[in-house]
Amino acid sequence: MFLVVRPLVARLVWRWAATERWSALLAVLCAGVFASSWLTSWIGIHQIFGAFLFGFVMPREPRRVLAANLRRPLDDVSVVLLPVFFIVTGLGVDLGSLTATDYLSLALVIAVACAGKLLGAIVPARLSGLSWRESKDLGVLMNTRGLTELIILNAAVSLGVLDGRMFTMLVIMALVTTAMAAPLLSRREHLMAGVTEKARTPVADATAPRT
């Protein structure tokens, strides 16, 4: 990929970008993604790694032109395909298979996941000189697990690394930890906005023109 595909793709991108053959270039790149995915699946590795590797060797220049003519059409496609991926992932979740012991394990999984991400982000942030508030915000943001987590979980299930119950627990953990971020950050921003407004009020009263 690095020695052969990357130079060929870079030469093709520059040549066709100069002649504005965007439709043909988009078709070739999509074919390359699917071919790379098929090859990795053929050798026993999940398809996502082949697609990731092809995207990794994809040239980034000319950046503005590629973003306008290639990235935006692909973003429009992802709007359609992402809900399908979430639906397929949800079909693999079986809450009825969880027992009382599994729910205790789920609580432990969520606790360990949160502790690992929060401590792993807050401690280095503090050592780097950030304040406690900034470090906690960074930890909350790092605690989120979204699309990448679900992709890895689906790959693990297809490879037989995870069974159905563990997959269900880890998907719930990913959803819970991701959903935690918005309320925590929203509450903090709301409190900070109230403090800022209170601080501005005396200044505004002092500087207001007297009649």
C-alpha positions as CSV (number, residue, x, y, z in Angstrom):
1,M,0.0,0.0,0.0
2,F,2.7,2.5,0.9
3,L,5.2,1.6,-1.8
4,V,2.9,1.0,-4.8
5,V,-0.7,2.2,-4.1
6,R,0.2,5.5,-2.4
7,P,2.4,6.9,-5.2
8,L,-0.1,5.8,-7.9
9,V,-3.0,7.3,-6.1
10,A,-1.1,10.6,-5.5
11,R,-0.2,10.8,-9.2
12,L,-3.8,10.0,-10.2
13,V,-5.3,12.6,-7.8
14,W,-3.0,15.4,-9.0
15,R,-3.5,14.6,-12.7
16,W,-7.3,14.3,-12.6
17,A,-7.7,17.2,-10.2
18,A,-5.9,19.4,-12.7
19,T,-8.4,18.4,-15.4
20,E,-11.3,18.4,-12.9
21,R,-12.4,14.8,-13.6
22,W,-14.0,14.6,-10.2
23,S,-16.7,12.0,-11.0
24,A,-14.2,9.6,-12.4
25,L,-11.7,10.2,-9.5
26,L,-14.5,9.7,-6.9
27,A,-15.5,6.4,-8.6
28,V,-11.9,5.2,-8.7
29,L,-11.3,6.0,-5.0
30,C,-14.5,4.3,-3.9
31,A,-13.4,1.2,-5.9
32,G,-10.1,1.4,-4.2
33,V,-11.7,1.4,-0.7
34,F,-13.9,-1.6,-1.6
35,A,-11.0,-3.5,-3.1
36,S,-8.8,-2.8,-0.1
37,S,-11.6,-4.0,2.2
38,W,-12.1,-7.1,0.2
39,L,-8.4,-8.0,0.3
40,T,-8.2,-7.6,4.1
41,S,-11.3,-9.7,4.4
42,W,-9.8,-12.4,2.1
43,I,-6.6,-12.7,4.3
44,G,-8.7,-13.0,7.4
45,I,-8.7,-9.4,8.8
46,H,-11.8,-7.3,9.2
47,Q,-12.8,-5.1,6.2
48,I,-12.7,-1.9,8.2
49,F,-8.9,-2.2,8.5
50,G,-8.5,-2.3,4.7
51,A,-10.7,0.8,4.2
52,F,-8.8,2.6,7.0
53,L,-5.5,1.7,5.4
54,F,-6.6,3.0,2.0
55,G,-7.8,6.2,3.6
56,F,-4.4,6.5,5.4
57,V,-2.4,6.4,2.1
58,M,-4.8,8.8,0.4
59,P,-3.0,12.1,-0.4
60,R,-4.1,15.2,1.4
61,E,-3.1,17.7,-1.3
62,P,-4.5,19.8,-2.9
63,R,-6.4,20.1,0.3
64,R,-9.0,22.7,-0.5
65,V,-9.9,21.3,-3.9
66,L,-10.2,17.7,-2.5
67,A,-12.3,18.9,0.4
68,A,-14.7,20.7,-1.9
69,N,-15.1,18.0,-4.6
70,L,-14.4,14.7,-2.9
71,R,-15.0,15.0,0.8
72,R,-18.3,16.8,0.6
73,P,-20.0,14.1,-1.6
74,L,-18.7,11.4,0.6
75,D,-20.0,13.2,3.7
76,D,-23.4,13.3,2.0
77,V,-23.2,9.5,1.5
78,S,-22.3,9.0,5.1
79,V,-25.5,10.7,6.2
80,V,-27.4,7.8,4.5
81,L,-25.1,5.0,5.5
82,L,-24.4,5.9,9.1
83,P,-28.0,5.3,10.3
84,V,-27.9,1.9,8.5
85,F,-24.8,1.0,10.5
86,F,-26.4,2.0,13.8
87,I,-29.5,-0.1,12.9
88,V,-27.3,-3.2,12.1
89,T,-25.4,-2.7,15.4
90,G,-28.7,-2.4,17.3
91,L,-30.0,-5.6,15.8
92,G,-27.1,-7.4,17.5
93,V,-28.0,-6.1,20.9
94,D,-30.1,-8.5,23.0
95,L,-31.1,-7.1,26.3
96,G,-33.2,-10.1,27.1
97,S,-30.1,-12.3,27.2
98,L,-28.7,-10.4,30.2
99,T,-29.2,-11.9,33.6
100,A,-29.0,-10.1,37.0
101,T,-25.3,-11.1,37.2
102,D,-24.7,-9.6,33.8
103,Y,-26.2,-6.3,34.9
104,L,-23.8,-6.2,37.8
105,S,-21.0,-6.9,35.3
106,L,-22.4,-4.1,33.1
107,A,-22.2,-1.7,36.0
108,L,-18.6,-2.8,36.7
109,V,-17.7,-2.4,33.0
110,I,-19.1,1.1,32.9
111,A,-17.3,2.1,36.1
112,V,-14.0,0.7,34.9
113,A,-14.4,2.4,31.5
114,C,-15.2,5.7,33.0
115,A,-12.4,5.5,35.6
116,G,-9.8,4.5,32.9
117,K,-10.7,7.4,30.6
118,L,-11.2,10.0,33.2
119,L,-8.0,9.3,35.2
120,G,-6.1,8.7,31.9
121,A,-7.1,12.2,30.7
122,I,-7.3,14.2,34.0
123,V,-4.0,13.2,35.5
124,P,-1.8,14.0,32.3
125,A,-3.8,17.2,31.8
126,R,-3.0,18.4,35.3
127,L,0.6,17.4,34.9
128,S,0.7,19.4,31.7
129,G,-0.4,22.6,33.5
130,L,-4.2,22.7,32.8
131,S,-6.6,23.7,35.6
132,W,-8.8,21.3,37.4
133,R,-11.8,22.6,35.5
134,E,-10.1,22.2,32.1
135,S,-8.8,18.8,33.1
136,K,-12.3,17.6,34.1
137,D,-13.8,18.9,30.9
138,L,-11.1,17.1,28.9
139,G,-11.8,13.9,30.9
140,V,-15.5,14.1,30.2
141,L,-14.9,14.6,26.5
142,M,-12.4,11.7,26.3
143,N,-14.8,9.5,28.1
144,T,-17.2,9.5,25.1
145,R,-17.2,6.5,22.9
146,G,-19.0,6.8,19.6
147,L,-18.7,5.4,16.1
148,T,-15.2,4.1,16.4
149,E,-16.1,2.0,19.5
150,L,-19.0,0.5,17.7
151,I,-16.9,-0.4,14.6
152,I,-14.3,-2.1,16.8
153,L,-17.1,-4.1,18.6
154,N,-18.6,-5.2,15.4
155,A,-15.2,-6.3,14.1
156,A,-14.6,-8.2,17.4
157,V,-18.0,-10.0,17.0
158,S,-17.3,-11.0,13.4
159,L,-13.9,-12.4,14.4
160,G,-15.4,-14.4,17.3
161,V,-13.6,-12.4,20.0
162,L,-16.8,-11.3,21.7
163,D,-20.0,-13.3,22.3
164,G,-23.5,-11.9,22.2
165,R,-23.8,-11.0,25.9
166,M,-20.4,-9.2,26.1
167,F,-21.2,-7.4,22.8
168,T,-24.5,-6.2,24.3
169,M,-22.8,-4.9,27.5
170,L,-20.1,-3.1,25.6
171,V,-22.5,-1.4,23.3
172,I,-24.6,-0.2,26.3
173,M,-21.4,1.0,27.9
174,A,-20.5,3.0,24.7
175,L,-23.9,4.6,24.6
176,V,-24.0,5.4,28.3
177,T,-20.5,7.0,28.4
178,T,-21.2,8.9,25.2
179,A,-24.5,10.2,26.5
180,M,-22.9,11.3,29.8
181,A,-20.8,14.0,28.1
182,A,-23.6,16.4,26.9
183,P,-25.4,16.8,30.2
184,L,-22.2,17.3,32.2
185,L,-20.7,19.8,29.8
186,S,-24.1,21.6,29.3
187,R,-24.5,22.0,33.1
188,R,-21.0,23.4,33.4
189,E,-21.5,25.8,30.5
190,H,-24.8,26.9,32.0
191,L,-23.2,27.6,35.4
192,M,-20.3,29.5,33.8
193,A,-22.7,31.6,31.7
194,G,-24.6,32.5,34.9
195,V,-21.4,33.5,36.7
196,T,-20.3,35.6,33.7
197,E,-23.6,37.3,33.5
198,K,-23.5,38.2,37.2
199,A,-20.0,39.5,36.9
200,R,-21.0,41.7,33.9
201,T,-24.1,43.2,35.6
202,P,-22.2,45.4,38.2
203,V,-19.8,46.6,35.5
204,A,-22.7,47.5,33.2
205,D,-24.4,49.4,36.0
206,A,-21.3,51.3,36.9
207,T,-20.5,52.3,33.3
208,A,-24.1,53.1,32.4
209,P,-24.8,56.8,31.7
210,R,-26.5,58.6,34.5
211,T,-29.5,60.7,33.7
